[in-house]
Amino acid sequence: MSKELNLPDISQGREVVYKSLIPAIAELLKDETDAVAAMANTAAALKEAFGFFWVGFYRVCGQELVLAPFQGPVACSRIGRGRGVCGAAWERAEAVLVPDVELFPGHIACNSASLSEVVVPIINHGTVRAVLDVDSDKLDDFSSVDVVYLSEICNILSKTFL
Ligand code: SME
């Protein structure tokens, strides 16, 4: 069975692409019960759709976030609770939008080319199980549109965290 996403081109704007991507991810993951497989295909789908500089996941493992499937340059493998943007999204259990990483206290610079970032938690039965992190090499590259649609994607994924 073909797994091609057949998404609109990014020239049509991010929201148009998200509106096709959400049902495509729901379909791709509908019979998947393994969180790593689901995160891997979701990171690939987001990279293919938007060409993000870095897009991927960190899983909550005890008191740390541990690197999970991603697309992009190599990254920090462990992040403490409350540390950096990812740790803040975990601690607050809510999305964190950072237009300029230099202005975010404690930002963790895994790659100096990353200038703005959005992190969305994956919450299952009230507990943060992982975070989705998207980094851009442009300043102020994310908005509430990204938060809304990435949160929908995280909601789809949360079902695979048993
Ligand atoms: N910048 C993130 C760390 C993860 S990497 O960017 C992939 C942070 O401050 O949490």
Backbone and ligand atoms as CSV (ligand in chain L), in Angstrom:
chain,resi,resn,atom,element,x,y,z
A,1,MET,N,N,0.837,-1.193,0.000
A,1,MET,CA,C,0.000,0.000,0.000
A,1,MET,C,C,0.885,1.261,0.000
A,2,SER,N,N,0.516,2.217,-0.881
A,2,SER,CA,C,1.325,3.434,-0.965
A,2,SER,C,C,1.194,4.257,0.306
A,3,LYS,N,N,2.318,4.786,0.758
A,3,LYS,CA,C,2.306,5.631,1.953
A,3,LYS,C,C,2.619,7.077,1.583
A,4,GLU,N,N,2.538,7.391,0.282
A,4,GLU,CA,C,2.882,8.772,-0.099
A,4,GLU,C,C,1.874,9.755,0.480
A,5,LEU,N,N,2.378,10.912,0.869
A,5,LEU,CA,C,1.514,11.872,1.572
A,5,LEU,C,C,0.668,12.726,0.628
A,6,ASN,N,N,1.166,13.004,-0.583
A,6,ASN,CA,C,0.436,13.831,-1.558
A,6,ASN,C,C,-0.074,15.141,-0.952
A,7,LEU,N,N,0.836,15.944,-0.448
A,7,LEU,CA,C,0.462,17.203,0.213
A,7,LEU,C,C,0.540,18.371,-0.758
A,8,PRO,N,N,-0.215,19.461,-0.476
A,8,PRO,CA,C,-0.059,20.667,-1.289
A,8,PRO,C,C,1.354,21.226,-1.121
A,9,ASP,N,N,1.788,22.013,-2.101
A,9,ASP,CA,C,3.124,22.610,-2.002
A,9,ASP,C,C,3.119,23.706,-0.945
A,10,ILE,N,N,4.247,23.874,-0.274
A,10,ILE,CA,C,4.379,24.868,0.797
A,10,ILE,C,C,4.143,26.301,0.283
A,11,SER,N,N,4.258,26.492,-1.035
A,11,SER,CA,C,3.999,27.829,-1.597
A,11,SER,C,C,2.544,28.257,-1.346
A,12,GLN,N,N,1.672,27.292,-1.015
A,12,GLN,CA,C,0.267,27.635,-0.723
A,12,GLN,C,C,0.054,28.091,0.719
A,13,GLY,N,N,1.138,28.090,1.471
A,13,GLY,CA,C,1.043,28.565,2.855
A,13,GLY,C,C,0.983,27.401,3.823
A,14,ARG,N,N,1.463,27.670,5.043
A,14,ARG,CA,C,1.586,26.592,6.023
A,14,ARG,C,C,0.226,26.033,6.447
A,15,GLU,N,N,-0.770,26.893,6.592
A,15,GLU,CA,C,-2.060,26.410,7.090
A,15,GLU,C,C,-2.713,25.438,6.103
A,16,VAL,N,N,-2.615,25.742,4.808
A,16,VAL,CA,C,-3.165,24.851,3.770
A,16,VAL,C,C,-2.488,23.478,3.876
A,17,VAL,N,N,-1.179,23.496,4.073
A,17,VAL,CA,C,-0.449,22.221,4.169
A,17,VAL,C,C,-0.860,21.462,5.430
A,18,TYR,N,N,-0.960,22.183,6.572
A,18,TYR,CA,C,-1.382,21.509,7.820
A,18,TYR,C,C,-2.743,20.846,7.639
A,19,LYS,N,N,-3.659,21.521,6.939
A,19,LYS,CA,C,-5.026,20.993,6.796
A,19,LYS,C,C,-5.044,19.679,6.024
A,20,SER,N,N,-4.086,19.459,5.122
A,20,SER,CA,C,-3.961,18.158,4.456
A,20,SER,C,C,-3.141,17.183,5.281
A,21,LEU,N,N,-2.168,17.736,5.983
A,21,LEU,CA,C,-1.242,16.869,6.726
A,21,LEU,C,C,-1.918,16.160,7.897
A,22,ILE,N,N,-2.828,16.858,8.590
A,22,ILE,CA,C,-3.447,16.255,9.787
A,22,ILE,C,C,-4.185,14.951,9.424
A,23,PRO,N,N,-5.109,14.964,8.437
A,23,PRO,CA,C,-5.754,13.684,8.097
A,23,PRO,C,C,-4.768,12.648,7.539
A,24,ALA,N,N,-3.714,13.126,6.846
A,24,ALA,CA,C,-2.722,12.181,6.311
A,24,ALA,C,C,-1.990,11.478,7.454
A,25,ILE,N,N,-1.652,12.234,8.504
A,25,ILE,CA,C,-0.971,11.611,9.658
A,25,ILE,C,C,-1.939,10.690,10.396
A,26,ALA,N,N,-3.187,11.120,10.543
A,26,ALA,CA,C,-4.186,10.272,11.221
A,26,ALA,C,C,-4.308,8.931,10.488
A,27,GLU,N,N,-4.332,8.981,9.160
A,27,GLU,CA,C,-4.442,7.755,8.354
A,27,GLU,C,C,-3.179,6.896,8.497
A,28,LEU,N,N,-2.031,7.568,8.423
A,28,LEU,CA,C,-0.739,6.869,8.522
A,28,LEU,C,C,-0.610,6.123,9.856
A,29,LEU,N,N,-1.171,6.711,10.918
A,29,LEU,CA,C,-0.978,6.148,12.266
A,29,LEU,C,C,-2.163,5.336,12.761
A,30,LYS,N,N,-3.184,5.168,11.919
A,30,LYS,CA,C,-4.441,4.641,12.462
A,30,LYS,C,C,-4.320,3.228,13.054
A,31,ASP,N,N,-3.439,2.392,12.501
A,31,ASP,CA,C,-3.290,1.040,13.050
A,31,ASP,C,C,-1.981,0.883,13.826
A,32,GLU,N,N,-1.309,2.011,14.093
A,32,GLU,CA,C,0.008,1.928,14.745
A,32,GLU,C,C,-0.147,2.083,16.259
A,33,THR,N,N,0.403,1.136,16.992
A,33,THR,CA,C,0.304,1.206,18.451
A,33,THR,C,C,1.663,1.455,19.094
A,34,ASP,N,N,2.721,1.521,18.272
A,34,ASP,CA,C,4.065,1.715,18.819
A,34,ASP,C,C,4.445,3.188,18.727
A,35,ALA,N,N,4.773,3.777,19.888
A,35,ALA,CA,C,5.038,5.220,19.938
A,35,ALA,C,C,6.275,5.593,19.112
A,36,VAL,N,N,7.312,4.757,19.112
A,36,VAL,CA,C,8.531,5.094,18.356
A,36,VAL,C,C,8.238,5.099,16.853
A,37,ALA,N,N,7.499,4.097,16.372
A,37,ALA,CA,C,7.130,4.062,14.947
A,37,ALA,C,C,6.283,5.285,14.594
A,38,ALA,N,N,5.365,5.644,15.464
A,38,ALA,CA,C,4.484,6.791,15.209
A,38,ALA,C,C,5.293,8.093,15.188
A,39,MET,N,N,6.211,8.249,16.134
A,39,MET,CA,C,7.040,9.464,16.165
A,39,MET,C,C,7.945,9.538,14.943
A,40,ALA,N,N,8.485,8.388,14.515
A,40,ALA,CA,C,9.399,8.364,13.364
A,40,ALA,C,C,8.689,8.830,12.099
A,41,ASN,N,N,7.508,8.270,11.835
A,41,ASN,CA,C,6.784,8.668,10.624
A,41,ASN,C,C,6.276,10.104,10.726
A,42,THR,N,N,5.921,10.552,11.908
A,42,THR,CA,C,5.441,11.929,12.065
A,42,THR,C,C,6.576,12.926,11.830
A,43,ALA,N,N,7.759,12.636,12.357
A,43,ALA,CA,C,8.907,13.527,12.117
A,43,ALA,C,C,9.208,13.594,10.621
A,44,ALA,N,N,9.165,12.442,9.941
A,44,ALA,CA,C,9.429,12.416,8.494
A,44,ALA,C,C,8.364,13.185,7.732
A,45,ALA,N,N,7.092,13.033,8.130
A,45,ALA,CA,C,5.993,13.728,7.442
A,45,ALA,C,C,6.129,15.241,7.612
A,46,LEU,N,N,6.492,15.694,8.818
A,46,LEU,CA,C,6.647,17.140,9.050
A,46,LEU,C,C,7.842,17.695,8.271
A,47,LYS,N,N,8.901,16.926,8.209
A,47,LYS,CA,C,10.073,17.356,7.427
A,47,LYS,C,C,9.717,17.463,5.939
A,48,GLU,N,N,9.015,16.444,5.442
A,48,GLU,CA,C,8.633,16.424,4.026
A,48,GLU,C,C,7.677,17.581,3.694
A,49,ALA,N,N,6.736,17.847,4.602
A,49,ALA,CA,C,5.721,18.870,4.351
A,49,ALA,C,C,6.306,20.286,4.381
A,50,PHE,N,N,7.187,20.557,5.350
A,50,PHE,CA,C,7.615,21.940,5.601
A,50,PHE,C,C,9.111,22.178,5.438
A,51,GLY,N,N,9.896,21.124,5.342
A,51,GLY,CA,C,11.347,21.293,5.240
A,51,GLY,C,C,11.956,21.933,6.471
A,52,PHE,N,N,11.343,21.704,7.637
A,52,PHE,CA,C,11.863,22.319,8.868
A,52,PHE,C,C,13.348,21.981,9.059
A,53,PHE,N,N,14.074,22.920,9.672
A,53,PHE,CA,C,15.508,22.719,9.932
A,53,PHE,C,C,15.740,21.498,10.828
A,54,TRP,N,N,14.964,21.425,11.906
A,54,TRP,CA,C,15.037,20.265,12.813
A,54,TRP,C,C,13.632,19.999,13.312
A,55,VAL,N,N,13.206,18.764,13.260
A,55,VAL,CA,C,11.885,18.412,13.803
A,55,VAL,C,C,11.982,17.021,14.413
A,56,GLY,N,N,11.540,16.918,15.661
A,56,GLY,CA,C,11.622,15.609,16.296
A,56,GLY,C,C,11.083,15.616,17.704
A,57,PHE,N,N,11.356,14.513,18.376
A,57,PHE,CA,C,10.716,14.243,19.666
A,57,PHE,C,C,11.744,13.967,20.752
A,58,TYR,N,N,11.348,14.304,21.981
A,58,TYR,CA,C,12.053,13.846,23.178
A,58,TYR,C,C,11.025,13.135,24.049
A,59,ARG,N,N,11.367,11.948,24.547
A,59,ARG,CA,C,10.466,11.196,25.433
A,59,ARG,C,C,10.795,11.481,26.887
A,60,VAL,N,N,9.772,11.530,27.724
A,60,VAL,CA,C,9.995,11.646,29.162
A,60,VAL,C,C,10.458,10.285,29.678
A,61,CYS,N,N,11.668,10.273,30.254
A,61,CYS,CA,C,12.207,9.047,30.855
A,61,CYS,C,C,12.680,9.425,32.246
A,62,GLY,N,N,11.915,9.132,33.278
A,62,GLY,CA,C,12.267,9.528,34.645
A,62,GLY,C,C,12.305,11.035,34.756
A,63,GLN,N,N,13.450,11.568,35.176
A,63,GLN,CA,C,13.586,13.009,35.382
A,63,GLN,C,C,14.194,13.729,34.182
A,64,GLU,N,N,14.275,13.042,33.049
A,64,GLU,CA,C,14.904,13.637,31.864
A,64,GLU,C,C,14.039,13.451,30.634
A,65,LEU,N,N,14.322,14.312,29.646
A,65,LEU,CA,C,13.825,14.065,28.295
A,65,LEU,C,C,14.946,13.364,27.545
A,66,VAL,N,N,14.604,12.319,26.807
A,66,VAL,CA,C,15.606,11.574,26.042
A,66,VAL,C,C,15.241,11.650,24.554
A,67,LEU,N,N,16.255,11.930,23.747
A,67,LEU,CA,C,16.067,12.087,22.306
A,67,LEU,C,C,15.356,10.872,21.697
A,68,ALA,N,N,14.410,11.149,20.824
A,68,ALA,CA,C,13.587,10.122,20.163
A,68,ALA,C,C,13.647,10.399,18.651
A,69,PRO,N,N,12.831,9.759,17.827
A,69,PRO,CA,C,12.953,9.967,16.376
A,69,PRO,C,C,12.918,11.433,15.963
A,70,PHE,N,N,13.802,11.791,15.029
A,70,PHE,CA,C,13.859,13.175,14.549
A,70,PHE,C,C,14.384,13.199,13.132
A,71,GLN,N,N,14.271,14.377,12.509
A,71,GLN,CA,C,14.853,14.632,11.189
A,71,GLN,C,C,15.652,15.918,11.307
A,72,GLY,N,N,16.896,15.885,10.854
A,72,GLY,CA,C,17.735,17.085,10.922
A,72,GLY,C,C,19.088,16.761,11.498
A,73,PRO,N,N,19.862,17.813,11.821
A,73,PRO,CA,C,21.211,17.592,12.352
A,73,PRO,C,C,21.196,16.899,13.713
A,74,VAL,N,N,22.309,16.277,14.072
A,74,VAL,CA,C,22.416,15.620,15.385
A,74,VAL,C,C,22.081,16.629,16.483
A,75,ALA,N,N,21.552,16.114,17.605
A,75,ALA,CA,C,21.048,17.006,18.658
A,75,ALA,C,C,21.447,16.491,20.033
A,76,CYS,N,N,21.209,17.326,21.061
A,76,CYS,CA,C,21.463,16.919,22.450
A,76,CYS,C,C,20.598,15.695,22.743
A,77,SER,N,N,21.158,14.720,23.444
A,77,SER,CA,C,20.363,13.511,23.656
A,77,SER,C,C,19.579,13.522,24.963
A,78,ARG,N,N,19.979,14.347,25.931
A,78,ARG,CA,C,19.241,14.374,27.206
A,78,ARG,C,C,19.028,15.798,27.699
A,79,ILE,N,N,17.837,16.092,28.190
A,79,ILE,CA,C,17.483,17.437,28.664
A,79,ILE,C,C,16.744,17.274,29.995
A,80,GLY,N,N,17.183,18.003,31.023
A,80,GLY,CA,C,16.551,17.897,32.344
A,80,GLY,C,C,15.199,18.605,32.395
A,81,ARG,N,N,14.368,18.208,33.369
A,81,ARG,CA,C,13.055,18.825,33.535
A,81,ARG,C,C,13.218,20.317,33.824
A,82,GLY,N,N,12.495,21.135,33.094
A,82,GLY,CA,C,12.562,22.580,33.278
A,82,GLY,C,C,13.723,23.239,32.549
A,83,ARG,N,N,14.580,22.446,31.920
A,83,ARG,CA,C,15.743,22.994,31.211
A,83,ARG,C,C,15.402,23.277,29.749
A,84,GLY,N,N,15.866,24.426,29.259
A,84,GLY,CA,C,15.651,24.772,27.855
A,84,GLY,C,C,14.166,24.897,27.512
A,85,VAL,N,N,13.907,25.052,26.233
A,85,VAL,CA,C,12.523,25.219,25.780
A,85,VAL,C,C,11.765,23.897,25.936
A,86,CYS,N,N,12.428,22.801,25.605
A,86,CYS,CA,C,11.777,21.487,25.717
A,86,CYS,C,C,11.411,21.170,27.161
A,87,GLY,N,N,12.368,21.405,28.070
A,87,GLY,CA,C,12.120,21.130,29.490
A,87,GLY,C,C,11.032,22.035,30.052
A,88,ALA,N,N,10.947,23.268,29.535
A,88,ALA,CA,C,9.900,24.204,29.984
A,88,ALA,C,C,8.524,23.715,29.527
A,89,ALA,N,N,8.428,23.242,28.274
A,89,ALA,CA,C,7.143,22.744,27.765
A,89,ALA,C,C,6.690,21.523,28.573
A,90,TRP,N,N,7.641,20.691,28.965
A,90,TRP,CA,C,7.334,19.520,29.804
A,90,TRP,C,C,6.829,19.983,31.183
A,91,GLU,N,N,7.601,20.869,31.825
A,91,GLU,CA,C,7.253,21.321,33.178
A,91,GLU,C,C,5.900,22.034,33.208
A,92,ARG,N,N,5.661,22.896,32.194
A,92,ARG,CA,C,4.407,23.670,32.171
A,92,ARG,C,C,3.245,22.870,31.589
A,93,ALA,N,N,3.545,21.745,30.932
A,93,ALA,CA,C,2.526,20.935,30.236
A,93,ALA,C,C,1.732,21.786,29.255
A,94,GLU,N,N,2.472,22.673,28.572
A,94,GLU,CA,C,1.822,23.478,27.528
A,94,GLU,C,C,2.845,23.867,26.471
A,95,ALA,N,N,2.327,24.288,25.309
A,95,ALA,CA,C,3.209,24.662,24.205
A,95,ALA,C,C,4.022,25.903,24.565
A,96,VAL,N,N,5.273,25.951,24.084
A,96,VAL,CA,C,6.129,27.125,24.277
A,96,VAL,C,C,6.628,27.572,22.901
A,97,LEU,N,N,6.316,28.842,22.588
A,97,LEU,CA,C,6.663,29.438,21.298
A,97,LEU,C,C,7.790,30.437,21.547
A,98,VAL,N,N,8.906,30.268,20.847
A,98,VAL,CA,C,10.073,31.127,21.091
A,98,VAL,C,C,10.501,31.785,19.771
A,99,PRO,N,N,10.144,33.061,19.579
A,99,PRO,CA,C,10.467,33.746,18.323
A,99,PRO,C,C,11.959,33.999,18.130
A,100,ASP,N,N,12.691,34.133,19.272
A,100,ASP,CA,C,14.136,34.392,19.211
A,100,ASP,C,C,14.781,33.616,20.357
A,101,VAL,N,N,15.479,32.538,20.007
A,101,VAL,CA,C,16.020,31.661,21.057
A,101,VAL,C,C,17.019,32.380,21.968
A,102,GLU,N,N,17.678,33.411,21.433
A,102,GLU,CA,C,18.655,34.169,22.243
A,102,GLU,C,C,17.976,34.837,23.432
A,103,LEU,N,N,16.676,35.104,23.296
A,103,LEU,CA,C,15.951,35.820,24.348
A,103,LEU,C,C,15.245,34.881,25.317
A,104,PHE,N,N,15.408,33.574,25.118
A,104,PHE,CA,C,14.762,32.613,26.030
A,104,PHE,C,C,15.786,32.164,27.069
A,105,PRO,N,N,15.579,32.531,28.347
A,105,PRO,CA,C,16.560,32.160,29.369
A,105,PRO,C,C,16.738,30.643,29.449
A,106,GLY,N,N,17.976,30.181,29.344
A,106,GLY,CA,C,18.252,28.750,29.480
A,106,GLY,C,C,18.082,27.956,28.205
A,107,HIS,N,N,17.824,28.642,27.103
A,107,HIS,CA,C,17.696,27.924,25.830
A,107,HIS,C,C,18.917,27.032,25.607
A,108,ILE,N,N,18.676,25.811,25.143
A,108,ILE,CA,C,19.786,24.875,24.902
A,108,ILE,C,C,20.105,24.898,23.412
A,109,ALA,N,N,21.307,25.375,23.089
A,109,ALA,CA,C,21.681,25.513,21.673
A,109,ALA,C,C,22.325,24.225,21.184
A,110,CYS,N,N,21.503,23.290,20.712
A,110,CYS,CA,C,22.059,22.056,20.125
A,110,CYS,C,C,22.750,22.399,18.816
A,111,ASN,N,N,22.253,23.408,18.121
A,111,ASN,CA,C,22.830,23.800,16.835
A,111,ASN,C,C,22.737,25.315,16.722
A,112,SER,N,N,23.862,25.967,16.422
A,112,SER,CA,C,23.891,27.436,16.426
A,112,SER,C,C,23.043,28.031,15.292
A,113,ALA,N,N,22.678,27.230,14.301
A,113,ALA,CA,C,21.852,27.735,13.195
A,113,ALA,C,C,20.384,27.873,13.581
A,114,SER,N,N,20.000,27.284,14.703
A,114,SER,CA,C,18.598,27.334,15.122
A,114,SER,C,C,18.306,28.687,15.770
A,115,LEU,N,N,17.337,29.440,15.208
A,115,LEU,CA,C,17.070,30.807,15.684
A,115,LEU,C,C,15.704,30.972,16.347
A,116,SER,N,N,14.726,30.166,15.936
A,116,SER,CA,C,13.419,30.210,16.596
A,116,SER,C,C,12.913,28.784,16.740
A,117,GLU,N,N,11.910,28.620,17.605
A,117,GLU,CA,C,11.555,27.251,17.999
A,117,GLU,C,C,10.146,27.198,18.567
A,118,VAL,N,N,9.483,26.051,18.381
A,118,VAL,CA,C,8.207,25.810,19.054
A,118,VAL,C,C,8.232,24.388,19.604
A,119,VAL,N,N,7.760,24.236,20.838
A,119,VAL,CA,C,7.732,22.911,21.471
A,119,VAL,C,C,6.324,22.657,22.003
A,120,VAL,N,N,5.796,21.477,21.675
A,120,VAL,CA,C,4.426,21.120,22.069
A,120,VAL,C,C,4.469,19.800,22.836
A,121,PRO,N,N,3.844,19.738,24.017
A,121,PRO,CA,C,3.865,18.472,24.769
A,121,PRO,C,C,2.884,17.442,24.215
A,122,ILE,N,N,3.211,16.176,24.390
A,122,ILE,CA,C,2.287,15.075,24.103
A,122,ILE,C,C,1.762,14.601,25.451
A,123,ILE,N,N,0.471,14.803,25.657
A,123,ILE,CA,C,-0.124,14.524,26.968
A,123,ILE,C,C,-1.092,13.348,26.833
A,124,ASN,N,N,-0.880,12.343,27.689
A,124,ASN,CA,C,-1.739,11.158,27.682
A,124,ASN,C,C,-2.277,10.974,29.101
A,125,HIS,N,N,-3.600,10.977,29.235
A,125,HIS,CA,C,-4.238,10.868,30.550
A,125,HIS,C,C,-3.630,11.836,31.562
A,126,GLY,N,N,-3.447,13.087,31.143
A,126,GLY,CA,C,-3.002,14.140,32.055
A,126,GLY,C,C,-1.505,14.159,32.331
A,127,THR,N,N,-0.742,13.259,31.735
A,127,THR,CA,C,0.703,13.201,31.981
A,127,THR,C,C,1.464,13.508,30.695
A,128,VAL,N,N,2.501,14.370,30.795
A,128,VAL,CA,C,3.338,14.637,29.621
A,128,VAL,C,C,4.235,13.419,29.387
A,129,ARG,N,N,4.114,12.818,28.200
A,129,ARG,CA,C,4.881,11.615,27.879
A,129,ARG,C,C,6.056,11.913,26.965
A,130,ALA,N,N,5.965,13.031,26.220
A,130,ALA,CA,C,7.015,13.381,25.259
A,130,ALA,C,C,6.778,14.829,24.839
A,131,VAL,N,N,7.734,15.400,24.103
A,131,VAL,CA,C,7.505,16.712,23.494
A,131,VAL,C,C,7.901,16.637,22.023
A,132,LEU,N,N,7.190,17.437,21.224
A,132,LEU,CA,C,7.534,17.632,19.811
A,132,LEU,C,C,8.241,18.975,19.714
A,133,ASP,N,N,9.456,18.973,19.184
A,133,ASP,CA,C,10.265,20.193,19.070
A,133,ASP,C,C,10.489,20.498,17.590
A,134,VAL,N,N,10.192,21.731,17.178
A,134,VAL,CA,C,10.469,22.142,15.802
A,134,VAL,C,C,11.357,23.385,15.850
A,135,ASP,N,N,12.484,23.334,15.149
A,135,ASP,CA,C,13.448,24.434,15.145
A,135,ASP,C,C,13.565,25.013,13.745
A,136,SER,N,N,13.780,26.341,13.675
A,136,SER,CA,C,13.954,26.996,12.385
A,136,SER,C,C,15.274,27.765,12.346
A,137,ASP,N,N,15.821,27.883,11.155
A,137,ASP,CA,C,17.023,28.704,10.989
A,137,ASP,C,C,16.645,30.149,10.626
A,138,LYS,N,N,15.353,30.469,10.790
A,138,LYS,CA,C,14.894,31.857,10.609
A,138,LYS,C,C,14.313,32.361,11.925
A,139,LEU,N,N,14.489,33.645,12.175
A,139,LEU,CA,C,13.887,34.249,13.362
A,139,LEU,C,C,12.377,34.312,13.195
A,140,ASP,N,N,11.645,34.180,14.307
A,140,ASP,CA,C,10.200,34.399,14.334
A,140,ASP,C,C,9.472,33.593,13.243
A,141,ASP,N,N,9.811,32.320,13.136
A,141,ASP,CA,C,9.263,31.509,12.037
A,141,ASP,C,C,7.975,30.779,12.419
A,142,PHE,N,N,7.575,30.858,13.695
A,142,PHE,CA,C,6.392,30.090,14.128
A,142,PHE,C,C,5.345,31.020,14.730
A,143,SER,N,N,4.081,30.571,14.639
A,143,SER,CA,C,2.980,31.390,15.153
A,143,SER,C,C,1.977,30.482,15.853
A,144,SER,N,N,0.866,31.083,16.278
A,144,SER,CA,C,-0.191,30.293,16.927
A,144,SER,C,C,-0.774,29.264,15.950
A,145,VAL,N,N,-0.660,29.509,14.646
A,145,VAL,CA,C,-1.122,28.511,13.654
A,145,VAL,C,C,-0.334,27.208,13.845
A,146,ASP,N,N,0.982,27.322,13.990
A,146,ASP,CA,C,1.801,26.117,14.216
A,146,ASP,C,C,1.404,25.439,15.529
A,147,VAL,N,N,1.189,26.247,16.574
A,147,VAL,CA,C,0.837,25.664,17.877
A,147,VAL,C,C,-0.467,24.874,17.762
A,148,VAL,N,N,-1.465,25.448,17.101
A,148,VAL,CA,C,-2.772,24.781,16.975
A,148,VAL,C,C,-2.638,23.447,16.241
A,149,TYR,N,N,-1.987,23.460,15.077
A,149,TYR,CA,C,-1.932,22.230,14.272
A,149,TYR,C,C,-0.927,21.213,14.833
A,150,LEU,N,N,0.186,21.689,15.359
A,150,LEU,CA,C,1.133,20.739,15.961
A,150,LEU,C,C,0.511,20.088,17.201
A,151,SER,N,N,-0.326,20.848,17.921
A,151,SER,CA,C,-1.022,20.273,19.086
A,151,SER,C,C,-1.986,19.186,18.639
A,152,GLU,N,N,-2.643,19.390,17.495
A,152,GLU,CA,C,-3.544,18.342,16.964
A,152,GLU,C,C,-2.754,17.085,16.634
A,153,ILE,N,N,-1.581,17.294,16.038
A,153,ILE,CA,C,-0.731,16.147,15.694
A,153,ILE,C,C,-0.306,15.409,16.975
A,154,CYS,N,N,0.069,16.179,18.000
A,154,CYS,CA,C,0.477,15.554,19.277
A,154,CYS,C,C,-0.683,14.792,19.910
A,155,ASN,N,N,-1.882,15.295,19.700
A,155,ASN,CA,C,-3.060,14.623,20.231
A,155,ASN,C,C,-3.266,13.269,19.539
A,156,ILE,N,N,-3.052,13.246,18.225
A,156,ILE,CA,C,-3.157,11.977,17.478
A,156,ILE,C,C,-2.103,10.990,18.013
A,157,LEU,N,N,-0.885,11.518,18.197
A,157,LEU,CA,C,0.227,10.665,18.654
A,157,LEU,C,C,0.041,10.150,20.069
A,158,SER,N,N,-0.639,10.918,20.901
A,158,SER,CA,C,-0.726,10.559,22.327
A,158,SER,C,C,-1.378,9.184,22.509
A,159,LYS,N,N,-2.222,8.801,21.558
A,159,LYS,CA,C,-2.919,7.497,21.662
A,159,LYS,C,C,-1.939,6.333,21.558
A,160,THR,N,N,-0.753,6.572,20.970
A,160,THR,CA,C,0.215,5.468,20.834
A,160,THR,C,C,1.073,5.312,22.097
A,161,PHE,N,N,0.951,6.265,23.047
A,161,PHE,CA,C,1.697,6.145,24.308
A,161,PHE,C,C,0.829,5.393,25.308
A,162,LEU,N,N,1.001,4.081,25.365
A,162,LEU,CA,C,0.096,3.260,26.168
A,162,LEU,C,C,0.511,3.226,27.633
L,1,SME,N1,N,16.701,23.996,21.776
L,1,SME,C1,C,16.056,22.971,22.580
L,1,SME,C2,C,16.905,21.752,22.667
L,1,SME,C3,C,16.600,20.722,21.660
L,1,SME,S1,S,17.267,20.999,20.168
L,1,SME,O1,O,17.043,22.331,19.676
L,1,SME,C4,C,16.926,19.859,19.059
L,1,SME,C5,C,15.744,23.499,23.957
L,1,SME,O2,O,16.138,24.602,24.324
L,1,SME,O3,O,15.064,22.787,24.680
